[in-house]
Each structure stands twice: as structure tokens, then as C-alpha cells.
Amino acid sequence: MNNLLLNYLLRNFLKTFFSVVLVIYCFGMLLNLFEEIEFFKNINVSIFKPLMLTSIFVPSMIIKLLPFIIFISSMIFMIKIRNNKDLLTLKVYGYSNIKIFFILACTSFILGWLVLIIVSPITSSMVKYYEKTKSQYARDIDHLVTFNNNGLWIKESNLNGERIITAQKPDGFNLVDVTIFNFNNDFILNKKIFAKKANIKSNNWVLKDVIVFETKDGIFERKYFDEFTVTSIYNHEKITSLFNNSDTMSFLDLMVDYKNLLNNGYSQRFLNQSLHSMLSLPFFLFLMTSIASILTMNTLKKSNNFKFIIIGLIVSVMVYYFKDLSIALGQTDRIPLILSIWVPIIALSLFTFIGVLQINEK
């Protein structure tokens, strides 16, 4: 009988969860499809292209919303078994509130780890393909930034022509071993700049130990400078933001290739934030299921679902803004960044502990 009841709980809870995921996926498809159609409206592609890109982008969005999806799923499931008297039946057969609570919360915890280990690598690959495909149709194709085994490459367009910048690797706010090629509007090379280091904190790059080759009467003349300034549309913040997309990195990438990502120019601060945000996901799912159980298991009486819809929305908004505020404090160095990721978990754990004590008495 116990196995039968356990199978009933798990089967119906997971069924509710995947139903909510499917509904969110459909809404995400609908909303994002309009954005993709707007992007491709002046480009000669079939409707299949925006539809395909939307379908591979939405799963990464669902992972971000997973704590709130699991909260809604738990609320719906708990209200359902309470209103149809299944909760009372479970108690008659020895399933206490605390036992039901731990079964559902632990299931959510395990789901979180399965998402990190199995689903995350798939969605990160999909996002990489999404961004690569979108970049091929980007309207600002005259300005490109890429980072590969040959270092950092930047292409800029300006009134005087084109500029290509290469650097061996980034080092904090600096680029190491920088080479700049300036071309006129006829794509003829008219200036080459070599520098040991370039500070790119602002748009006015400060180059050190510089050699400049500039054409004069068709001949390149060499000049040396201890310091030389170049104005670019890019700075450190803008370049970093182009690569700091945690959606393109899976949990396994961060765990296995952390040092390689660091050597490839990713900020350690960004990598730590991404890693701890992913690590916190199973605990977040556990706690959101816990809160849903606490809110719905206080009584066995059948109640108005509208009240719980309002409560669920309020709780979701409060948790979202609390989490967002905590991370913002970490990003501005008001509190340690890693601590800012775990503060919402710690706060919700305290609330859950008190709530579990209350439902255990009923």
C-alpha cells in the first residue's frame, strides 16, 4: 500500500509539473515568436527559421523560471489533492503532512540536479546555436567581436574606413600583444599599430610600448611611442558583456572546464556567479516546493482556489525581487557576490523551518 501511495504522489506531482512546463513553453513560444518575426521581417527567410530559433531558445528561459514553475506546480497539486479529499485519504493510511512535504520537496531537489546534469548541457548547446545563427543575420554586421584559439578579434567600421584589432589575450582591463590594422574606404591598408599592452577600461584605449607604421607617399614609416591613444566603440565592459552569457555554459562546462574558461578570458567573478547560481537551483526548487506545501497544508478544508492564486502570485513576486535585490547588492560589492546568491536560500530556509514545524502539528 505504501508503494502504491508513493507512486500516486510522485506520478501525479510530476504530471502536474510537466503540464505546467508545457503551458509555459507554449506561452514562451508565442511571445518569443513575435520577436523573432520582427527580427527577420526584412530578411529573406522562411517562417521555419524564426519558428526553429524560438523552439530552441525557450527551454533556456524555462530553466531560469524553474523555481517559480515548481512553486506553481506544487500549489496546483496540493490544492487538487486537498479539495478532492486525497490528502485526507493519505493521512488515514499513515502519510503525515511532514512525510508528504519531504517526498515532494526531495523530488523537486532531485529534479534540480537532473536539470543541471542532463538538461543544462543540451539547452546551453541550443543557445550557442541560437546566438551563432542570429549573428549571421545581425544588422550591425560591420561591428564584430569574436574570441577563439587565435585570441581576440574585433572589426569596426568608421567614417575613415575599417579597423581590425587583434590581441593575444585579455588581462583584467588590458589586452596583451595588440595589433591594429586601419584600412581606408577602398580597403587599402594605411596604418599598422603594434602595442605590448592596451588599457581598454574606457573607449579611449591607452596603448603602451607602441610601434606605428603609417603610409607616406606609398611608403610605411615607423614611429615609436611610449604611450598612444586609440578611440574605439568598444571598451572592457562592452566586450566582456558580449561573452558573459551564462546560458551558453552548462553546469558541466563550469565544473570540468573552469580553468580553461578562465584562461580564455572569462571573468572569474562572472564564472563564480554562474557556478553558484546553478548550484543553488536544486535548493531553490526544494524550498519553493516547501513554501507551496506550507501554504496549502494548513487545513483539510476545501477552499477557494482564487485566494491561493493571489497568494501564489504575491509570493512569487516577493521571492523574485528579493533574489534580484540580493544579487544586485553582490554585483555592486555591498555584500560578497557568492553570499548574495545564497542569502535568499538561507532566508527561505528559515521561513521553511518555521512553517514545517507548524504543519507537522496538524
ChimeraX attribute file (.defattr): number of C-alpha atoms within 10 A of each C-alpha:
attribute: neighborCount
match mode: 1-to-1
recipient: residues
	/A:1	7
	/A:2	11
	/A:3	8
	/A:4	8
	/A:5	14
	/A:6	14
	/A:7	12
	/A:8	11
	/A:9	19
	/A:10	14
	/A:11	12
	/A:12	13
	/A:13	21
	/A:14	19
	/A:15	14
	/A:16	19
	/A:17	20
	/A:18	15
	/A:19	13
	/A:20	17
	/A:21	20
	/A:22	13
	/A:23	11
	/A:24	18
	/A:25	17
	/A:26	14
	/A:27	13
	/A:28	18
	/A:29	20
	/A:30	15
	/A:31	13
	/A:32	19
	/A:33	20
	/A:34	13
	/A:35	13
	/A:36	18
	/A:37	17
	/A:38	12
	/A:39	15
	/A:40	17
	/A:41	12
	/A:42	8
	/A:43	11
	/A:44	7
	/A:45	11
	/A:46	9
	/A:47	13
	/A:48	9
	/A:49	14
	/A:50	21
	/A:51	17
	/A:52	14
	/A:53	21
	/A:54	22
	/A:55	19
	/A:56	20
	/A:57	22
	/A:58	23
	/A:59	23
	/A:60	19
	/A:61	15
	/A:62	18
	/A:63	20
	/A:64	13
	/A:65	14
	/A:66	20
	/A:67	25
	/A:68	23
	/A:69	22
	/A:70	29
	/A:71	26
	/A:72	22
	/A:73	23
	/A:74	26
	/A:75	26
	/A:76	21
	/A:77	21
	/A:78	23
	/A:79	24
	/A:80	15
	/A:81	18
	/A:82	19
	/A:83	16
	/A:84	11
	/A:85	14
	/A:86	15
	/A:87	20
	/A:88	16
	/A:89	14
	/A:90	18
	/A:91	13
	/A:92	10
	/A:93	11
	/A:94	10
	/A:95	17
	/A:96	17
	/A:97	21
	/A:98	18
	/A:99	13
	/A:100	19
	/A:101	24
	/A:102	16
	/A:103	14
	/A:104	20
	/A:105	25
	/A:106	19
	/A:107	18
	/A:108	29
	/A:109	19
	/A:110	15
	/A:111	18
	/A:112	25
	/A:113	20
	/A:114	13
	/A:115	19
	/A:116	20
	/A:117	14
	/A:118	13
	/A:119	17
	/A:120	24
	/A:121	18
	/A:122	17
	/A:123	24
	/A:124	23
	/A:125	15
	/A:126	21
	/A:127	22
	/A:128	17
	/A:129	16
	/A:130	18
	/A:131	13
	/A:132	12
	/A:133	13
	/A:134	16
	/A:135	13
	/A:136	9
	/A:137	12
	/A:138	14
	/A:139	11
	/A:140	9
	/A:141	13
	/A:142	11
	/A:143	17
	/A:144	14
	/A:145	17
	/A:146	14
	/A:147	16
	/A:148	10
	/A:149	8
	/A:150	11
	/A:151	16
	/A:152	21
	/A:153	19
	/A:154	17
	/A:155	17
	/A:156	18
	/A:157	19
	/A:158	13
	/A:159	7
	/A:160	11
	/A:161	15
	/A:162	20
	/A:163	21
	/A:164	18
	/A:165	17
	/A:166	22
	/A:167	23
	/A:168	19
	/A:169	21
	/A:170	24
	/A:171	15
	/A:172	14
	/A:173	14
	/A:174	19
	/A:175	22
	/A:176	21
	/A:177	17
	/A:178	23
	/A:179	21
	/A:180	20
	/A:181	17
	/A:182	21
	/A:183	18
	/A:184	15
	/A:185	13
	/A:186	9
	/A:187	11
	/A:188	11
	/A:189	16
	/A:190	16
	/A:191	18
	/A:192	20
	/A:193	21
	/A:194	21
	/A:195	23
	/A:196	16
	/A:197	23
	/A:198	28
	/A:199	21
	/A:200	23
	/A:201	16
	/A:202	16
	/A:203	17
	/A:204	17
	/A:205	21
	/A:206	18
	/A:207	25
	/A:208	20
	/A:209	14
	/A:210	20
	/A:211	20
	/A:212	19
	/A:213	17
	/A:214	18
	/A:215	14
	/A:216	10
	/A:217	7
	/A:218	8
	/A:219	10
	/A:220	14
	/A:221	12
	/A:222	12
	/A:223	11
	/A:224	13
	/A:225	12
	/A:226	10
	/A:227	14
	/A:228	18
	/A:229	14
	/A:230	13
	/A:231	12
	/A:232	15
	/A:233	13
	/A:234	19
	/A:235	17
	/A:236	18
	/A:237	13
	/A:238	13
	/A:239	16
	/A:240	17
	/A:241	9
	/A:242	10
	/A:243	15
	/A:244	15
	/A:245	14
	/A:246	18
	/A:247	21
	/A:248	21
	/A:249	21
	/A:250	22
	/A:251	25
	/A:252	15
	/A:253	16
	/A:254	19
	/A:255	10
	/A:256	10
	/A:257	12
	/A:258	17
	/A:259	13
	/A:260	12
	/A:261	16
	/A:262	15
	/A:263	14
	/A:264	16
	/A:265	17
	/A:266	19
	/A:267	18
	/A:268	14
	/A:269	13
	/A:270	16
	/A:271	19
	/A:272	15
	/A:273	21
	/A:274	21
	/A:275	21
	/A:276	16
	/A:277	18
	/A:278	23
	/A:279	17
	/A:280	16
	/A:281	23
	/A:282	24
	/A:283	24
	/A:284	27
	/A:285	26
	/A:286	27
	/A:287	26
	/A:288	30
	/A:289	29
	/A:290	27
	/A:291	25
	/A:292	27
	/A:293	28
	/A:294	26
	/A:295	17
	/A:296	19
	/A:297	23
	/A:298	15
	/A:299	12
	/A:300	16
	/A:301	11
	/A:302	13
	/A:303	13
	/A:304	10
	/A:305	14
	/A:306	9
	/A:307	9
	/A:308	17
	/A:309	14
	/A:310	11
	/A:311	13
	/A:312	20
	/A:313	13
	/A:314	12
	/A:315	16
	/A:316	18
	/A:317	12
	/A:318	12
	/A:319	17
	/A:320	16
	/A:321	11
	/A:322	15
	/A:323	17
	/A:324	15
	/A:325	14
	/A:326	20
	/A:327	25
	/A:328	16
	/A:329	16
	/A:330	18
	/A:331	17
	/A:332	10
	/A:333	11
	/A:334	12
	/A:335	14
	/A:336	13
	/A:337	21
	/A:338	18
	/A:339	17
	/A:340	23
	/A:341	24
	/A:342	20
	/A:343	15
	/A:344	20
	/A:345	20
	/A:346	15
	/A:347	11
	/A:348	18
	/A:349	19
	/A:350	10
	/A:351	15
	/A:352	21
	/A:353	14
	/A:354	11
	/A:355	17
	/A:356	19
	/A:357	12
	/A:358	15
	/A:359	19
	/A:360	15
	/A:361	10
	/A:362	12
